[in-house]
Amino acid sequence: MLYQNSKSNIILTIRHILLFLIFSATSCASQEIKQQQSHIDTLKLFDPKPEPTSAQEVEMFKNCLVLFYPNYTIVTGGKKQSFDDLNDLTIFLRKNSSSIRQTKFFLISDSSTQFSKIVSVIDILGTAKIDNYRVINYQEYFAPPEPVQIQAPTSATTAFDESDSTYFKITILKEALEVNLLNQITKLNTAGDLDSFIANHKADINPDKIIIISSSDLPYNKFRPVIDVLKKHEYHKYNLAAK
């Protein structure tokens, strides 16, 4: 009896060590503890053969074992069966291991599923040589994404010395553009005209003195072509001014 109690205590101790290793996710456990682990590789416990997320996971409910029910409900080959006893489940998994291994096999749990239940099933899968499984917490897996917080952009307008002729000033009008460089004002019809103007006057443009002038309610589709032209000519620094 003393030997049996000691053996039970050793098994219980090993189980506690295994649970501690899994939840702490530590990689620096001692060699002695590693020797006492069960045959389950904890680093691969929940997905021993990981694969890229694919449409295959959409089919997870066609080849799965549901663990959040009181019993063990398995769906495979288009059929659903339930087992109250782990021995009956073991017999079924061993008998059907070949067909189960043909596609990814999912162990579907939820937040209330006891960890010991998951470990027990993983033990059985190991004896049945089924290692293409993945443990899924369906509550987390199918949870809606967190809402994206969108912050309205702040005004980026700035003041500048309008008498400084070295500024390259681009004014976006309602239907056209106007550029002012070295006190020379030029009317432009399109962003393509702006592209040509910059190409012809690049030697006179100071990349640190570029101003875009527009009304504060300018639609972005009017603003973007000007920015694209500046980027094309590798002008990434500019200031905005409201007229």
C-alpha positions in Angstrom: 0.0 0.0 0.0 2.9 2.4 0.9 4.4 1.6 -2.5 1.1 2.3 -4.3 0.7 5.6 -2.5 4.2 6.7 -3.3 3.7 5.8 -7.0 0.4 7.8 -7.1 2.1 10.7 -5.5 4.9 10.6 -8.1 2.4 10.5 -10.9 0.5 13.4 -9.4 3.8 15.4 -9.0 4.7 14.8 -12.6 1.3 16.1 -13.7 1.7 19.2 -11.6 5.1 19.9 -13.1 3.8 19.4 -16.6 1.0 21.9 -16.0 3.4 24.4 -14.5 5.7 24.2 -17.5 2.8 24.7 -20.0 1.4 27.7 -18.3 4.7 29.4 -17.5 5.9 28.8 -21.1 9.5 28.6 -19.8 12.4 27.3 -21.8 14.9 27.1 -19.0 13.5 24.2 -17.0 16.1 22.0 -15.5 17.2 18.7 -17.0 15.8 16.8 -14.1 12.3 18.2 -14.6 12.5 17.5 -18.3 13.2 13.9 -17.5 10.2 13.7 -15.3 7.8 15.1 -18.0 5.2 12.8 -19.6 5.8 11.7 -23.2 3.9 14.8 -24.4 6.2 17.4 -25.9 4.8 20.6 -24.2 6.4 22.9 -26.8 4.1 21.2 -29.4 1.3 20.4 -27.2 -1.5 22.4 -28.8 -0.3 22.2 -32.5 2.4 19.6 -33.0 2.4 20.1 -36.8 1.6 23.7 -37.4 0.5 24.8 -40.8 -0.2 28.2 -42.4 -3.7 29.4 -41.8 -5.8 28.4 -44.8 -9.3 27.6 -46.0 -8.8 24.2 -44.4 -9.6 25.7 -41.0 -13.0 26.7 -42.3 -13.7 23.0 -42.5 -12.6 22.4 -38.9 -16.0 21.3 -37.8 -15.9 18.4 -40.3 -12.9 16.7 -38.6 -12.9 17.6 -34.9 -13.4 16.5 -31.3 -15.5 18.9 -29.2 -14.3 19.1 -25.7 -16.6 21.7 -24.1 -19.5 19.2 -23.8 -19.8 16.9 -20.8 -18.9 14.0 -23.0 -16.6 13.7 -26.0 -18.3 14.5 -29.3 -16.3 13.6 -32.4 -17.2 14.6 -36.0 -15.4 12.8 -38.8 -16.3 11.3 -42.1 -19.5 13.3 -42.1 -20.7 11.5 -39.0 -21.1 12.7 -35.4 -20.6 10.4 -32.4 -20.4 10.9 -28.7 -18.5 8.9 -26.1 -19.0 9.1 -22.3 -16.0 6.9 -21.6 -12.4 7.6 -22.6 -11.8 3.9 -23.3 -14.5 3.9 -26.0 -13.0 7.1 -27.4 -9.6 5.5 -27.5 -10.9 2.5 -29.4 -12.6 4.7 -31.9 -9.6 6.9 -32.5 -7.3 4.0 -33.0 -9.6 2.3 -35.4 -10.1 5.5 -37.5 -6.7 7.0 -37.1 -5.8 6.6 -40.8 -8.9 8.6 -42.0 -8.5 11.2 -39.3 -4.9 11.9 -40.3 -5.9 12.8 -43.9 -6.8 16.4 -42.9 -6.1 18.6 -39.9 -7.9 17.3 -36.8 -9.1 20.0 -34.4 -9.7 19.7 -30.6 -12.3 22.4 -30.0 -12.4 23.7 -26.4 -13.7 26.8 -24.7 -12.7 28.8 -21.7 -14.5 26.4 -19.3 -12.8 23.3 -20.6 -10.7 21.7 -18.0 -7.0 21.5 -18.9 -6.8 18.0 -17.7 -9.4 16.9 -20.2 -7.4 18.4 -23.0 -4.3 16.6 -21.8 -6.1 13.3 -21.5 -7.3 13.5 -25.1 -3.8 14.5 -26.3 -2.4 11.4 -24.6 -4.9 9.3 -26.4 -4.1 10.9 -29.8 -0.4 10.1 -29.1 -1.2 6.4 -28.6 -3.3 6.4 -31.7 -0.5 8.1 -33.7 -2.6 11.1 -34.6 -0.3 14.1 -34.5 -1.9 16.4 -37.1 -4.2 17.9 -34.5 -4.6 21.5 -33.3 -6.3 22.7 -30.1 -8.7 25.6 -30.7 -10.5 27.8 -28.1 -13.4 28.6 -30.3 -14.4 31.6 -28.1 -11.0 33.3 -28.8 -10.7 32.0 -32.4 -14.0 33.4 -33.5 -14.0 36.5 -31.4 -14.6 39.7 -33.4 -11.6 41.9 -33.8 -11.1 44.9 -31.5 -12.5 48.1 -33.1 -9.9 50.2 -34.7 -9.5 53.6 -33.0 -9.3 56.3 -35.7 -8.1 59.7 -34.6 -8.9 62.7 -36.7 -5.8 64.2 -38.2 -4.6 67.5 -36.6 -4.1 70.6 -38.7 -0.6 70.8 -40.2 -0.8 74.4 -41.4 2.2 76.7 -40.7 3.1 80.3 -41.1 5.8 81.5 -43.4 7.4 84.7 -44.7 5.4 85.4 -47.9 8.0 87.9 -49.0 10.7 85.2 -49.1 11.0 84.5 -52.8 13.1 81.4 -52.2 10.0 79.5 -51.1 8.5 77.2 -53.7 4.8 77.9 -53.2 2.2 75.6 -54.7 -1.4 77.0 -54.4 -4.2 74.5 -55.0 -7.1 76.4 -56.6 -10.6 75.1 -57.2 -9.9 74.0 -60.8 -6.2 74.6 -61.3 -2.8 75.1 -59.6 -0.6 78.2 -59.2 3.1 78.1 -58.4 5.3 80.9 -57.2 9.1 80.5 -57.4 11.5 83.4 -57.2 8.6 85.8 -57.5 7.5 84.3 -60.8 3.8 83.2 -60.7 2.8 80.4 -63.1 -0.7 79.1 -63.7 -0.9 75.3 -64.2 -3.9 73.2 -65.2 -3.1 69.8 -64.0 -0.7 67.8 -61.7 1.1 66.7 -65.0 1.9 70.4 -65.6 3.3 70.6 -62.1 5.4 67.6 -62.8 6.9 69.3 -65.9 7.4 72.6 -64.0 9.4 70.9 -61.3 11.5 69.0 -63.7 12.4 72.2 -65.5 13.2 74.3 -62.3 14.7 71.7 -60.0 17.9 73.7 -59.7 16.0 76.6 -58.2 13.8 74.6 -55.8 15.0 74.4 -52.2 13.8 71.1 -50.8 13.5 72.6 -47.3 11.3 75.5 -48.5 8.3 74.0 -50.1 4.8 75.3 -49.2 1.5 73.9 -50.2 -1.3 76.5 -49.9 -5.0 75.5 -49.9 -8.3 76.2 -48.3 -8.9 74.3 -45.0 -11.8 72.3 -46.5 -9.9 71.1 -49.6 -11.0 67.6 -50.6 -8.2 65.0 -50.4 -8.6 64.0 -54.0 -7.5 67.5 -54.9 -4.6 67.4 -52.6 -3.2 64.0 -53.3 -2.0 64.5 -56.9 0.2 67.3 -55.7 1.7 65.1 -53.0 2.3 62.4 -55.6 4.2 64.7 -57.8 6.4 65.9 -55.0 7.2 62.3 -54.0 8.1 61.5 -57.6 10.8 64.2 -57.4 11.8 63.0 -53.9 10.5 66.0 -52.1 9.2 64.5 -48.8 9.4 67.6 -46.7 6.9 70.3 -47.1 4.6 72.6 -45.1 1.0 73.4 -45.4 -0.5 76.8 -45.2 -4.2 77.9 -45.3 -5.1 80.7 -47.5 
